[in-house]
C-alpha cells in the first residue's frame, strides 16, 4: 500500500503536534504547513519508500567533479580524508545562510552513468556548482568514475 507524503504529514501532525489548522484545498496542488520535527520524519519516510520498492528516483542531476577536501562550510576540518571518506560539497543554493545550512550532515545517494551507487555525507558547499552539480572527495569520484583523469562526469543524486 502506497501512502502520499501529505497523508503521512497529516497523520504525524495529528498524532504528535498540537492542533494545527490543516485546511487542505481540494485541488491537485495541496499544501500543508508542517512543523520542522515532522519534516525531518518525512525525509526519512520518503527515503524508506524509495529504497523499499518505491520508484528509486534520483531527483537531482548534474556534473560531478572532485576537490581536495579540507576545512568545510559545515564546520569540520576534513583535511587528509579525501582518499578515505565519502564527502560531498553541494551547491551554495542548497545551503541556508552562511556556513552551516540545512544540508550539512545529510547523506546523499549518488548514481553514476553506469549504474554504480555511492553514498556520501554533505560536509561543505560548492560555490561554483550549479544547483544539480556536486563536488566530491577523491574516494567518491574514483568509486563512480574509475579514476581522476576523467575530471568531470554526469551523475544523478538525491538526499537520503
C-alpha positions as CSV (number, residue, x, y, z in Angstrom):
1,X,0.0,0.0,0.0
2,X,1.5,3.4,-1.0
3,X,0.8,6.5,1.1
4,X,1.3,10.0,-0.1
5,X,3.6,12.4,1.8
6,X,0.6,14.6,2.5
7,X,-1.2,11.7,4.1
8,X,1.8,10.8,6.2
9,X,2.2,14.5,7.2
10,X,-1.4,14.7,8.3
11,X,-1.1,11.5,10.3
12,X,2.1,12.6,12.0
13,X,0.9,16.2,12.6
14,X,-2.4,14.9,14.0
15,X,-0.6,12.4,16.3
16,X,2.4,14.4,17.6
17,X,1.5,18.1,17.2
18,X,-0.9,20.4,18.9
19,X,-4.0,21.2,16.9
20,X,-2.9,22.6,13.5
21,X,-5.1,24.3,11.0
22,X,-4.7,21.9,8.1
23,X,-7.2,23.4,5.7
24,X,-6.3,21.4,2.6
25,X,-7.5,22.6,-0.8
26,X,-9.3,20.1,-2.9
27,X,-7.1,20.8,-5.9
28,X,-4.1,18.9,-7.4
29,X,-1.7,21.2,-5.5
30,X,-2.3,20.6,-1.8
31,X,-0.2,22.5,0.7
32,X,0.1,21.7,4.4
33,X,2.1,23.7,7.0
34,X,4.1,21.1,8.9
35,X,6.2,21.6,12.0
36,X,10.0,21.2,11.5
37,X,10.2,18.0,13.6
38,X,7.6,16.4,11.3
39,X,9.6,17.5,8.2
40,X,12.6,15.6,9.5
41,X,10.5,12.5,9.9
42,X,9.1,12.9,6.4
43,X,12.6,12.9,4.9
44,X,13.3,9.5,6.4
45,X,9.9,8.2,5.4
46,X,10.3,9.3,1.8
47,X,13.8,7.7,1.6
48,X,12.5,4.4,3.1
49,X,9.8,4.4,0.4
50,X,12.3,4.9,-2.4
51,X,14.6,2.2,-1.1
52,X,11.9,-0.3,-0.1
53,X,10.4,-1.0,-3.5
54,X,9.4,2.6,-4.4
55,X,10.4,4.3,-7.5
56,X,14.1,4.7,-6.6
57,X,14.1,8.0,-8.3
58,X,17.1,10.4,-8.1
59,X,15.6,13.9,-8.2
60,X,18.8,15.8,-8.9
61,X,21.1,15.6,-11.9
62,X,24.3,17.4,-12.9
63,X,28.1,17.3,-13.2
64,X,30.2,15.7,-10.5
65,X,33.8,17.0,-10.0
66,X,36.3,16.2,-7.3
67,X,38.2,18.5,-5.0
68,X,40.9,18.4,-2.2
69,X,38.8,18.3,0.9
70,X,39.8,20.5,3.9
71,X,38.1,22.8,6.3
72,X,34.4,22.9,5.1
73,X,31.4,25.2,5.4
74,X,29.8,22.8,7.8
75,X,32.4,23.4,10.5
76,X,34.6,20.3,10.1
77,X,38.2,20.1,9.0
78,X,38.4,17.1,6.7
79,X,42.0,17.7,5.6
80,X,43.7,14.4,4.6
81,X,40.4,12.5,4.3
82,X,39.9,12.8,0.6
83,X,41.1,9.3,-0.2
84,X,39.4,7.6,2.8
85,X,36.0,9.3,3.3
86,X,32.9,9.8,1.2
87,X,32.4,13.5,1.4
88,X,30.4,15.8,-0.8
89,X,30.0,19.6,-1.3
90,X,26.7,20.7,-2.6
91,X,25.7,23.9,-4.4
92,X,25.6,27.0,-2.3
93,X,22.0,27.4,-3.3
94,X,21.2,24.3,-1.2
95,X,22.8,25.7,1.9
96,X,20.8,28.2,4.0
97,X,22.6,31.3,5.2
98,X,26.4,31.4,5.5
99,X,28.3,28.4,6.8
100,X,26.3,25.5,8.2
101,X,23.0,25.0,6.5
102,X,20.1,22.6,6.2
103,X,22.2,20.3,4.0
104,X,25.1,19.9,6.4
105,X,25.4,16.4,7.8
106,X,22.8,14.9,5.5
107,X,23.6,11.9,3.3
108,X,23.1,11.7,-0.4
109,X,22.9,8.7,-2.7
110,X,24.9,9.3,-5.9
111,X,24.3,7.2,-9.1
112,X,26.9,7.2,-11.9
113,X,26.1,6.9,-15.6
114,X,27.0,3.2,-15.4
115,X,24.6,2.5,-12.5
116,X,27.1,2.4,-9.7
117,X,25.9,3.9,-6.5
118,X,27.7,5.5,-3.6
119,X,26.6,7.4,-0.5
120,X,28.3,10.5,0.9
121,X,27.9,13.0,3.6
122,X,27.5,16.7,3.0
123,X,30.4,18.5,4.7
124,X,30.9,21.5,2.5
125,X,29.4,23.8,0.0
126,X,30.5,24.3,-3.6
127,X,30.1,28.0,-4.6
128,X,30.9,27.2,-8.3
129,X,28.4,24.3,-8.6
130,X,25.0,24.8,-10.3
131,X,22.0,23.5,-8.2
132,X,22.4,20.0,-9.5
133,X,26.2,19.9,-9.5
134,X,28.3,18.4,-6.7
135,X,31.9,18.3,-5.8
136,X,33.1,15.1,-4.1
137,X,36.1,13.7,-2.3
138,X,38.6,11.8,-4.5
139,X,37.4,8.5,-3.0
140,X,33.8,9.1,-4.2
141,X,35.0,10.2,-7.6
142,X,37.2,7.1,-8.1
143,X,34.4,4.8,-7.0
144,X,32.0,6.3,-9.6
145,X,34.2,7.3,-12.4
146,X,37.0,4.8,-12.1
147,X,39.9,7.3,-11.9
148,X,40.5,11.0,-11.5
149,X,41.6,11.5,-15.1
150,X,38.0,11.9,-16.2
151,X,37.8,15.2,-14.2
152,X,34.0,15.6,-14.6
153,X,31.1,13.3,-15.2
154,X,27.3,13.3,-15.2
155,X,25.5,11.8,-12.1
156,X,22.1,11.7,-10.6
157,X,21.6,12.1,-6.8
158,X,19.1,12.5,-4.0
159,X,19.1,13.4,-0.4
160,X,18.5,10.3,1.8
